[in-house]
Amino acid sequence: MPADNRNQKTFQPGEVIFREGDEADSMYILLEGAVDLKKKVEKGETVLKTVNVPNEFFGEMALLDDRPRSATAVAAAPTRLIEIDEATFENLILTNGKFALKIIKVLSERIRSSNVQIGELIETVPKERILRGMVDFALQNGEKIFNGGIKINIDAMKAWINSRLGIAVEDVDAYLFKLLKQNSVGYAPTSAKTRENLVLSPEFIKANDRRGM
């Protein structure tokens, strides 16, 4: 679908595109950037999916079932989108077989992905999710140090786990206290007094990296 400048929208990191519970009158196609689709859980939010591939779309579900938005969309990077209103969307579904087939395939993939996520939430105990979350955060946002470990900011890590995995900050605090007491992780030398940063050892990372499991 060619980009129509009249329907292009730009968002900066952290800007909300739509919120869970909003009424829906449009869907979006990604031109550049990245968008996190988040859902509220009991003690925070969990990221259902990050849309970061050009021409990938999102927000169509609410148009198909005529219900409020089921997730919140937040720009995760400088982002440019095409907004497609409900009338245009319905016309594409009815007149463009390739577009309709793509919608069906994407919805099928998302259902499979959701089933995997639900299975992980049911089968994985909170401490394992915290451990994996710490390593995920470190690999994406940490600073590698001389011994192969990764230094991370504690407050940023806790906020990331809360906003992406839906685990309460106080639960992360409680388990982090245990890890420090067991010497499984340690404060960075520069944070001995301020206690702002942790160091995750190469062994800790290897043991809890979900991509290596």
Beta strands, then each sheet from edge to edge (+ up, - down):
strand 1: 8-11
strand 2: 16-18
strand 3: 26-32
strand 4: 35-41
strand 5: 44-51
strand 6: 57-58
strand 7: 72-75
strand 8: 79-85
strand 9: 143-144
strand 10: 150-153
strand 11: 186-187
strand 12: 197-200
sheet 1: 1+ 8- 3+ 6-
sheet 2: 2+ 7- 4+ 5-
sheet 3: 9+ 10- 12+ 11-
end
